[in-house]
Amino acid sequence: MRVTLSDRDRRFIACFEDETGATARDCLVDEEGSEDRVVFLVAAGEMGQAVGPDGRRVRSVEETLGRSVALVEDADTPEAFVANALAPAAVKHVTISEQGDRIAYAEVPEADRGAAIGRDGRNIETARRLAKRHYDIDDVQLT
């Protein structure tokens, strides 16, 4: 799918890439809730570079942008993508239903459901938005 980025999103990605040396494939700005948050979709295999030693690179991006930053690692399959988007929750298995709407069903242990959902539903909503933008998945549901 083709993702359209605003000028602000492109500026945020340029800042992220300059600070970390990692490639950002997408950027979502979450301005709801108590704090502004920017979610970067990091190229597969570049998560360690993006975070940096002891998280220094990602903290530098947070200081530069004045917002909290969350990272999601890209993946080659929609199932792996949804699992990455729900991290740090331990996702056991993801199934994509093609009957009618495309829905991703993520099997998450009860102990990790809170992490998958996130405060005020932010994590699962981010997973839904990214899955829609990159794999045309209409919904992400936990099982």
Beta strands, then each sheet from edge to edge (+ up, - down):
strand 1: 24-30
strand 2: 37-42
strand 3: 68-73
strand 4: 93-97
strand 5: 103-107
strand 6: 139-142
sheet 1: 1+ 2- 3-
sheet 2: 4+ 5- 6-
end
